[in-house]
Amino acid sequence: MSTYENYGAEVSFSLDPDTARSLVSACDEYRMTLEHLSIAAGKLSWVGGFGTLASGRALQVKFEEKAVGGPDALVDVLASHIAVVEAMQAQFQASVDNAFDQESLNVSTLKSIDQPN
């Protein structure tokens, strides 16, 4: 039971269909940006220029693992962000779909009402 239910208040959330459409579009653009960044990060699985010393090689591996394969690697973080954006986009799209479904139901209901002659 939510805090508001304890006080007898009704809690609801609504989203304007036009706003939801804009959010769906924004999510799509952001997801594509994240996917491009993920591809670019994947290309960092090998970096050079650190020399042949053991310390240089250790630093090279550290940088490579920051991009791909290590704990909290950039490609993994970007993948989790993409999953969140996709989930948000699905929720916004469901809001648009529900609004259209409700509008159709309202129109059908109004059409079925007997009108006085």
N, C-alpha and C positions, 0 to 999 in steps of 0.2 A: 504494500500500500504506500503510495507516495505521500509526501508531506502535505500536499494540497488536498488529497482525498480525506485526510484527517479533519480538515476544516470544512468539508462539504463542498469545496470549490470544484468546478468541472474544468479540467485542463484539456486543451485541444491545440492542435498545430495544423496550420494550413499553408499552402504555397500557391501563389498565383501561377497559372499555367504558362504565361509568357515569361515570367521570371524563371520558372523551371526549365523552359526550353533554352533560355540563355545560359543557364547553369550546365545543362547537358552539353551544349556547344563548347563552353569554356573547359569542361572536363575533358572533352575530346582533344582540344588543342593542347592542354597541359599534358595529357597522356602521351601525345605524339612527341612533345618536347622531351619528356622523361625518357621515352624510348630512344630518341636520337642521342641523348646524353649517355644512356646505357651502352649503346653501340660504340660510342667514342671511348667510354671507360674500358670496354672490353679490349680495345686495341692497346691499352696500357698494360696488358699482361706481361709484356717484356719492355723494359726500358734499359737504355745503355748509357755509357759515358761515365761510369763510376770507377773505371780502372780495373787493375788486376789484383790489387791488394785485398786481403781477406775482409778488411773493414769496408772497402768499396763494394765488394760483392754482397756483404751483409746488408749494406744500405740499399743496394739495388733490389734485393729480395724483399726488403721491408716495403719499398715503394710499390713494387709489383703486387704484393699481397694487399696493399691498401686499395688497389683497383680491383683485383680479381683473386679470389681464392683464400684470402685471409679472413680473420674474424672481422665482422663489420665492414666487409669489402664494399666499395662503392656500387658495384653492379648489383649486389644483394640488397643494399639499402634502396637503390632506385627501383628494383623489382617490387619491394614492399610498398613503396610510394605508388607505383603503378597500380598495384592491387587495391589500394585504398581509393585511388581516383576512380577506378572502374566500379567499385562498390558504390561510391557516391553518385556516379553517373547513372547507375542502375536505379538507385532510389529516386533521383530526380526524374528519370524517364517514367518510372512507375507513377509518380505524382502527375505527370502530364497525361499518361494513359488513364489514370483514375478520374481525372477531371473530365476528359472526353467521354468516358463511360458514364459518369454521373450526368453530364449534360445530355447525352443521348437518352438516358433513362428519364430525365426530367421532361424532355420533349415528348417522348412516348406517352408519359403519364398525362401530360397536358392535352395531347391530341385525343386521348381516350375519354376525356371528360365530356359528358353530354352538354352541348351548348343549347341554351334556350332559343326557341324559334321566334 
